[in-house]
């Protein structure tokens, strides 16, 4: 479901992804889509609401696979860098090490309605007729700077459309879904995604990351202090939305057969990618990472829950390349959330400008950190 008024400026299609502009973090190659959906089976859907003068919000759904998630739960781990947030379902995931529903991202005051959407969807699945307990996983960031968040316009039915419409393939980024009303480093934030594929000698596994960026700090790109050079940072209070506080949700998928313990370790490494962008996870920031494995060999099926079984688990000595992959994918996903986001005017007439890509590229070029002419890749 997408509800929009006519665009007020540049479209996302006119803005490059970071790698297309010549900014390619790290050393590992991306997957073919450079998106979380490069991990086989992962589906993503958005609901975007841009209405009237004040509604600038939405929801994003991530499904680990297209089957019955309640009956075929996936192992998962969650990490918290700073806990100023409302991550529903966290304690059960921490206790049992598994996710049994789609993961929903939305705004702070829409979390209960997103949970209703997850419950409605899960209880309606064939095979779940006797289900009496469900653990919805819903994350959020606060889009109240651009969105009239107190109106609580999103309904469970609308949010449910993000789940129903989730698909593989390219993922819309920027001012869309749960990233519709977000602000990052004082510029328009949003949804971003990226992936990395390990070489066969390191296992050949794929890692994908999707972020809902809505946080502060001083923007750095490949180590270049872009925010400082462009006059944006938490000490420059004149810029719209320019403050240290804010939040980010990071969702990580992999096809590597990992235990929930190693998935929690993987989730923690995502924060190293966040730090590379200039975040410092301030007191008022909610910084969460959720990691899950799509490998069928580690799914918590009904049969495996009833009987003792041997489950494949990548040994500790082989997970370091995955740690590198998640750091690089998270960093690039955040850059994509900024590069693809568009200028937006919202609640009380506030306008948040899109990241000025041309000026960013000038700074990067002057510092010798820009690939000549861009990479041409996704």
Wavefront OBJ file of the C-alpha trace (Angstrom):
o trace
v 0.000 0.000 0.000
v 1.369 3.384 -0.979
v -0.487 6.606 -0.279
v 1.197 9.663 -1.729
v 0.526 13.172 -2.893
v 2.402 14.544 -5.922
v 6.170 14.573 -5.401
v 7.572 17.847 -4.186
v 10.981 17.458 -5.788
v 13.604 15.010 -6.947
v 12.513 11.385 -7.182
v 14.474 8.532 -5.659
v 15.050 7.134 -9.150
v 17.094 10.243 -9.982
v 19.450 9.621 -7.067
v 22.258 7.039 -7.220
v 23.012 4.359 -4.713
v 26.348 4.874 -2.979
v 28.192 2.278 -5.046
v 26.848 3.724 -8.303
v 28.320 7.064 -7.246
v 31.753 5.548 -6.596
v 31.502 4.829 -2.878
v 32.136 1.143 -2.287
v 32.935 0.294 1.350
v 35.136 -2.620 2.253
v 36.824 -5.402 0.332
v 34.120 -8.038 -0.136
v 31.894 -8.059 -3.243
v 28.154 -7.441 -2.987
v 25.561 -9.909 -4.199
v 23.829 -9.345 -7.549
v 21.183 -7.002 -6.103
v 23.369 -5.578 -3.330
v 20.367 -6.044 -1.059
v 19.151 -8.179 1.829
v 17.110 -10.122 -0.728
v 20.360 -11.558 -2.105
v 19.975 -13.985 0.802
v 17.814 -16.647 -0.798
v 14.212 -16.644 0.430
v 14.198 -13.250 2.161
v 11.217 -11.046 1.264
v 10.724 -7.310 1.883
v 7.564 -5.187 1.684
v 6.727 -1.546 2.383
v 3.699 0.556 3.260
v 4.238 4.286 2.695
v 1.885 7.045 3.875
v 2.424 10.615 2.664
v -0.850 12.472 3.118
v -1.866 16.078 3.755
v 0.483 18.396 5.596
v 1.570 16.103 8.401
v 1.418 12.382 7.660
v 4.884 11.114 6.744
v 5.220 7.548 7.965
v 5.039 3.888 7.037
v 6.089 0.342 7.795
v 8.538 -2.196 6.398
v 8.234 -5.969 6.680
v 11.111 -8.445 6.414
v 10.217 -12.128 6.068
v 13.048 -14.650 6.599
v 11.313 -17.042 4.200
v 8.031 -17.355 2.340
v 6.695 -20.387 4.197
v 4.902 -20.681 7.523
v 7.299 -18.841 9.810
v 5.522 -20.012 12.951
v 5.896 -23.669 12.013
v 9.413 -23.224 10.591
v 11.019 -20.760 12.962
v 14.460 -19.398 12.165
v 17.346 -19.107 14.624
v 18.033 -15.501 15.534
v 20.013 -13.223 17.788
v 19.499 -9.606 18.867
v 22.076 -7.055 19.996
v 21.473 -3.709 21.686
v 24.015 -0.897 21.547
v 21.830 1.693 23.307
v 18.399 0.659 24.489
v 16.331 3.840 24.168
v 13.725 2.089 22.043
v 10.702 -0.166 21.896
v 11.700 -3.492 20.386
v 8.705 -5.760 20.891
v 9.445 -9.465 21.168
v 13.053 -9.044 22.268
v 12.960 -11.102 25.470
v 11.548 -14.248 23.874
v 14.068 -14.098 21.039
v 16.847 -13.712 23.609
v 15.478 -16.622 25.655
v 14.687 -19.110 22.871
v 16.975 -17.894 20.099
v 14.364 -17.983 17.358
v 11.966 -15.805 15.360
v 8.504 -17.100 14.417
v 6.971 -14.093 12.616
v 7.796 -11.448 10.044
v 9.974 -8.638 11.398
v 8.146 -5.301 11.241
v 9.721 -1.838 11.354
v 7.577 1.272 11.847
v 7.286 4.442 13.946
v 7.372 4.481 17.740
v 3.642 4.913 18.371
v 2.642 2.382 15.709
v 4.386 -0.578 17.362
v 1.191 -2.029 18.935
v -0.663 -1.829 15.628
v 2.229 -3.449 13.804
v 2.069 -6.239 16.379
v -1.650 -6.594 15.616
v -0.801 -6.905 11.927
v 1.721 -9.644 12.681
v -0.780 -11.468 14.880
v -3.530 -11.265 12.246
v -1.204 -12.564 9.545
v 0.257 -15.368 11.649
v -3.051 -16.629 13.014
v -4.528 -16.684 9.508
v -1.827 -18.969 8.063
v -2.955 -22.507 7.190
v -1.584 -24.858 9.812
v -1.793 -22.298 12.628
v -5.428 -22.983 13.591
v -4.470 -24.144 17.089
v -1.850 -21.433 17.788
v -2.499 -19.583 21.052
v 0.765 -17.706 21.600
v 2.710 -15.637 19.083
v 5.823 -13.502 19.608
v 5.647 -10.551 17.170
v 8.989 -8.884 16.500
v 8.462 -5.169 15.900
v 11.138 -2.480 15.886
v 10.803 1.271 15.564
v 12.369 4.664 15.252
v 10.642 7.950 16.053
v 9.617 9.887 12.937
v 7.867 12.632 14.923
v 10.031 15.406 13.465
v 8.482 15.068 10.009
v 5.395 13.038 10.884
v 2.446 13.997 13.088
v 3.135 10.872 15.090
v 0.437 11.484 17.727
v -2.272 11.024 15.118
v -1.364 7.321 14.928
v -2.760 7.025 11.427
v -1.360 3.593 10.568
v -3.819 0.758 11.120
v -3.112 -2.943 11.517
v -4.808 -3.582 8.186
v -2.569 -1.074 6.395
v 0.585 -2.385 8.023
v -0.498 -5.899 7.112
v -0.239 -4.902 3.468
v 3.526 -4.596 3.910
v 3.608 -8.259 4.910
v 1.228 -9.366 2.171
v 3.174 -7.448 -0.467
v 6.628 -8.619 0.613
v 8.681 -9.941 -2.290
v 12.178 -10.841 -3.356
v 14.163 -8.862 -5.895
v 15.269 -5.213 -5.714
v 14.318 -3.335 -2.536
v 12.969 0.218 -2.593
v 15.173 2.543 -0.543
v 15.147 6.040 0.889
v 11.880 7.815 1.669
v 9.755 4.686 1.761
v 8.108 2.377 4.266
v 9.407 2.710 7.812
v 11.955 5.239 6.531
v 9.385 7.682 5.166
v 9.677 10.237 7.972
v 13.181 9.588 9.306
v 16.154 11.963 9.636
v 19.830 10.972 9.738
v 22.782 13.266 10.496
v 20.406 16.203 9.861
v 19.574 15.051 6.335
v 16.711 12.905 5.150
v 17.258 9.304 6.211
v 15.289 6.221 5.332
v 15.502 2.602 4.289
v 18.778 1.273 2.912
v 20.105 -2.155 2.105
v 23.278 -3.893 0.969
v 24.849 -7.356 0.831
v 28.159 -9.165 0.745
v 29.080 -12.557 -0.702
v 32.011 -14.488 0.714
v 34.391 -16.245 -1.679
v 34.042 -20.019 -1.854
v 37.257 -20.556 0.113
v 35.596 -18.716 3.015
v 32.330 -20.612 2.750
v 30.570 -18.801 -0.106
v 27.850 -17.524 2.204
v 25.787 -14.367 1.661
v 25.077 -11.657 4.234
v 22.424 -8.976 3.731
v 21.564 -5.934 5.822
v 18.566 -3.602 5.820
v 18.456 -0.436 7.925
v 15.866 2.083 9.057
v 18.154 5.066 9.659
v 16.999 7.860 11.963
v 19.978 8.824 14.109
v 22.516 11.558 14.735
v 26.240 12.087 14.946
v 28.715 13.494 12.423
v 28.545 11.823 9.030
v 31.667 10.040 7.850
v 31.961 8.213 4.534
v 34.917 5.865 4.098
v 36.590 7.732 6.940
v 36.140 11.166 5.362
v 34.497 13.706 7.747
v 31.786 14.658 5.261
v 29.448 16.061 7.917
v 32.129 18.402 9.226
v 33.051 19.538 5.726
v 29.402 20.277 4.943
v 28.731 21.997 8.268
v 26.494 19.346 9.783
v 26.882 17.822 13.205
v 25.310 17.772 16.663
v 26.905 21.118 17.509
v 25.288 22.840 14.485
v 21.799 23.132 15.918
v 20.533 25.353 13.118
v 20.168 22.436 10.713
v 16.775 20.744 10.587
v 16.730 17.609 12.711
v 20.412 18.028 13.428
v 20.989 16.476 16.835
v 22.954 13.679 18.400
v 19.940 11.607 19.399
v 17.892 9.275 17.239
v 17.666 5.585 16.462
v 18.443 2.862 13.964
v 17.073 -0.594 13.333
v 19.431 -3.002 11.569
v 18.124 -6.322 10.226
v 20.734 -8.865 9.126
v 20.077 -12.027 7.141
v 22.466 -14.810 6.177
v 22.268 -18.212 4.530
v 25.126 -19.443 6.719
v 24.005 -22.180 9.154
v 24.520 -20.359 12.441
v 23.296 -20.997 15.957
v 21.369 -18.278 17.759
v 24.513 -17.679 19.852
v 26.623 -16.912 16.798
v 23.778 -14.890 15.267
v 23.830 -12.674 18.357
v 27.578 -12.288 17.851
v 26.922 -11.409 14.207
v 24.318 -8.809 15.221
v 26.798 -7.131 17.564
v 29.267 -6.657 14.700
v 26.704 -4.623 12.770
v 27.371 -1.776 15.190
v 30.929 -1.543 13.916
v 29.446 -0.679 10.517
v 27.175 1.869 12.190
v 30.155 3.455 13.966
v 32.031 3.776 10.660
v 29.328 6.196 9.460
v 29.911 8.624 12.346
v 27.290 7.490 14.847
v 28.215 7.420 18.510
v 25.040 5.795 19.874
v 24.066 8.642 22.147
v 21.979 8.573 25.302
v 18.698 9.159 23.468
v 19.375 6.717 20.652
v 17.796 3.297 20.202
v 20.314 1.152 18.333
v 19.249 -2.435 17.663
v 20.441 -5.225 15.381
v 18.477 -8.395 14.615
v 20.226 -11.264 12.819
v 18.705 -14.486 11.522
v 19.730 -17.468 9.397
v 17.649 -18.709 6.486
v 19.505 -22.035 6.179
v 16.978 -24.872 6.116
v 19.387 -27.063 8.054
v 18.998 -24.871 11.160
v 15.280 -24.082 11.009
v 13.323 -24.934 14.131
v 10.698 -27.165 12.500
v 7.918 -28.924 14.406
v 9.745 -32.247 14.114
v 13.001 -30.793 15.421
v 11.194 -29.188 18.338
v 9.646 -32.521 19.342
v 12.700 -34.726 19.070
v 16.398 -34.474 19.767
v 18.239 -33.853 16.522
v 21.632 -32.875 15.204
v 21.549 -29.350 13.760
v 24.300 -28.026 11.538
v 26.215 -25.138 13.046
v 29.124 -23.273 11.523
v 32.021 -23.550 13.981
v 33.336 -20.508 15.776
v 36.590 -20.549 13.846
v 34.717 -19.961 10.585
v 32.534 -16.992 11.518
v 35.095 -14.177 11.316
v 34.564 -13.612 7.560
v 30.850 -13.215 8.276
v 31.681 -10.563 10.880
v 33.581 -8.603 8.232
v 30.707 -9.029 5.778
v 28.060 -7.704 8.150
v 30.163 -4.658 9.037
v 30.616 -3.763 5.365
v 26.979 -4.454 4.439
v 25.642 -2.374 7.329
v 27.902 0.555 6.494
v 26.854 0.561 2.835
v 23.166 0.076 3.673
v 23.294 3.262 5.752
v 24.946 5.190 2.930
v 22.233 3.923 0.577
v 19.522 5.088 2.973
v 20.951 8.608 2.702
v 21.841 8.621 -0.978
v 18.403 7.396 -2.055
v 16.319 9.533 0.309
v 14.599 12.625 -1.078
v 13.859 16.045 0.388
v 10.604 16.030 2.346
v 8.378 18.683 3.899
v 6.189 17.433 6.701
v 4.574 18.179 10.036
v 4.366 21.896 10.951
v 5.957 22.823 7.632
v 9.375 21.407 8.540
v 11.559 20.533 5.558
v 14.459 18.115 5.776
v 16.791 18.266 2.797
v 18.183 15.224 1.062
v 21.895 14.583 1.347
v 23.554 16.838 -1.284
v 25.139 14.068 -3.310
v 27.112 16.349 -5.637
v 28.722 18.160 -2.705
v 29.450 14.866 -0.963
v 31.160 13.514 -4.068
v 33.229 16.692 -4.369
v 34.494 16.231 -0.820
v 35.212 12.563 -1.437
v 37.036 13.326 -4.666
v 39.186 15.992 -3.016
v 40.169 13.432 -0.377
v 41.001 10.838 -3.013
v 38.355 8.410 -1.741
v 36.032 8.309 -4.759
v 36.207 5.578 -7.336
v 36.651 7.286 -10.690
v 33.315 7.690 -12.426
v 31.516 5.396 -10.020
v 31.562 1.623 -10.131
v 28.461 1.168 -12.252
v 27.384 -1.638 -9.890
v 24.367 -1.729 -7.660
l 1 2 3 4 5 6 7 8 9 10 11 12 13 14 15 16 17 18 19 20 21 22 23 24 25 26 27 28 29 30 31 32 33 34 35 36 37 38 39 40 41 42 43 44 45 46 47 48 49 50 51 52 53 54 55 56 57 58 59 60 61 62 63 64 65 66 67 68 69 70 71 72 73 74 75 76 77 78 79 80 81 82 83 84 85 86 87 88 89 90 91 92 93 94 95 96 97 98 99 100 101 102 103 104 105 106 107 108 109 110 111 112 113 114 115 116 117 118 119 120 121 122 123 124 125 126 127 128 129 130 131 132 133 134 135 136 137 138 139 140 141 142 143 144 145 146 147 148 149 150 151 152 153 154 155 156 157 158 159 160 161 162 163 164 165 166 167 168 169 170 171 172 173 174 175 176 177 178 179 180 181 182 183 184 185 186 187 188 189 190 191 192 193 194 195 196 197 198 199 200 201 202 203 204 205 206 207 208 209 210 211 212 213 214 215 216 217 218 219 220 221 222 223 224 225 226 227 228 229 230 231 232 233 234 235 236 237 238 239 240 241 242 243 244 245 246 247 248 249 250 251 252 253 254 255 256 257 258 259 260 261 262 263 264 265 266 267 268 269 270 271 272 273 274 275 276 277 278 279 280 281 282 283 284 285 286 287 288 289 290 291 292 293 294 295 296 297 298 299 300 301 302 303 304 305 306 307 308 309 310 311 312 313 314 315 316 317 318 319 320 321 322 323 324 325 326 327 328 329 330 331 332 333 334 335 336 337 338 339 340 341 342 343 344 345 346 347 348 349 350 351 352 353 354 355 356 357 358 359 360 361 362 363 364 365 366 367 368 369 370 371 372 373 374 375 376 377 378
